[in-house]
Amino acid sequence: MSEATSGAIVESTLAWFPGFEPIDVQTSGARIRGVKGGSGPPLLLLHGWPQTHAEWQHIAPRLAREFTVVATDLRGYGASSKPADGENHAGHCKRAMAQDQVELMQQLGFQRFAVVGHDRGGRVGHRMALDHAERVTRLAVLDIVPTLELYSTVTKAFATAYYHWFFLIQPAPFPETLLAGKEEFLLRTVLRGQVPKCISEAVFQHYVHCMRDSATAHAMCEDYRAGASLDLEHDRADLGTKIACPLLVLWGRKGAMQHLYDVLATWQARGAEVRGQSLDCGHWMPEELPDEVYARLREFFL
């Protein structure tokens, strides 16, 4: 994907973020793009798979009334750059992704900031709170439990609900080859009827457009490959370290997390100060139930 094309991706989303401006920051490991708006305490929003910063369109403008909101594309996703794979998928491990975001926030003038992460973004936020405890003031994670917990407790129910995890981690170029030309079919299947009920056709096509880039599709696979390898090594090494900042955990009571795990208890074992609740939605929380997610985040971060 060319620089011009990457820039155009962010420009195309600005209509969904009134009053925001595009950001384009070169970190030590990647070029990170996204949007920034509002004023007040800094708040970083991190998206999940297979999305981009666009998943925050219903929430970010409201948060921007009281916060300086930064919503980015993780490395490998959307308009951000696609670094080399690295040894043992290090180029897309959560440690590298977290480092990008810390450096980005620092370049924007924020030494300390709050973080919200949904899905893959929640895993980046988890790693960030461990690696950069001095930076993260508060953390909210949406509809996840720690990656190590998932891979340590694989059941038929988990493998059925999260089948794409086991497909995307297969060696390249197997999943990339099967995905090529089938991006729209895959995403409509994964999103399970959310288009256009909760995700507009325009936003959905934005996700499809991004995934059609072969470098993005490969980077997405690398993200999951790192999750099944190097991320687990990092997580095992930090099992004795708890998240120090206040942690909010939200999950969908109609989703797999509710039925497979005691989500709150799992996170309470990993954090020093943890609160949380389920909400009346499935996995795609920022788009399925934006009013309620916004209210819970505002209450936690103010």
Stockholm file with secondary structure:
# STOCKHOLM 1.0

chainA/1-302         MSEATSGAIVESTLAWFPGFEPIDVQTSGARIRGVKGGSGPPLLLLHGWPQTHAEWQHIAPRLAREFTVVATDLRGYGASSKPADGENHAGHCKRAMAQDQVELMQQLGFQRFAVVGHDRGGRVGHRMALDHAERVTRLAVLDIVPTLELYSTVTKAFATAYYHWFFLIQPAPFPETLLAGKEEFLLRTVLRGQVPKCISEAVFQHYVHCMRDSATAHAMCEDYRAGASLDLEHDRADLGTKIACPLLVLWGRKGAMQHLYDVLATWQARGAEVRGQSLDCGHWMPEELPDEVYARLREFFL
#=GR chainA/1-302 SS CCHHHHHHHHHHHGGGSTTCEEEEEECSSCEEEEEEEECSSEEEEECCTTCCGGGGTTTHHHHTTTSEEEEECCTTSTTSCCCCCCGGGGGGSHHHHHHHHHHHHHHTTCSSEEEEEETHHHHHHHHHHHHTTTTEEEEEEESCCCHHHHHHSCCHHHHHHTHHHHHHTSCTTHHHHHHTTCHHHHHHHHHTTHHHHTSCHHHHHHHHHHHTSHHHHHHHHHHHHHHTTHHHHHHHHTTTCCBCSCEEEEEETTSHHHHHCCHHHHHHTTBSSEEEEEESSCSCHHHHSHHHHHHHHHHHHC
#=GC SS_cons         CCHHHHHHHHHHHGGGSTTCEEEEEECSSCEEEEEEEECSSEEEEECCTTCCGGGGTTTHHHHTTTSEEEEECCTTSTTSCCCCCCGGGGGGSHHHHHHHHHHHHHHTTCSSEEEEEETHHHHHHHHHHHHTTTTEEEEEEESCCCHHHHHHSCCHHHHHHTHHHHHHTSCTTHHHHHHTTCHHHHHHHHHTTHHHHTSCHHHHHHHHHHHTSHHHHHHHHHHHHHHTTHHHHHHHHTTTCCBCSCEEEEEETTSHHHHHCCHHHHHHTTBSSEEEEEESSCSCHHHHSHHHHHHHHHHHHC
//
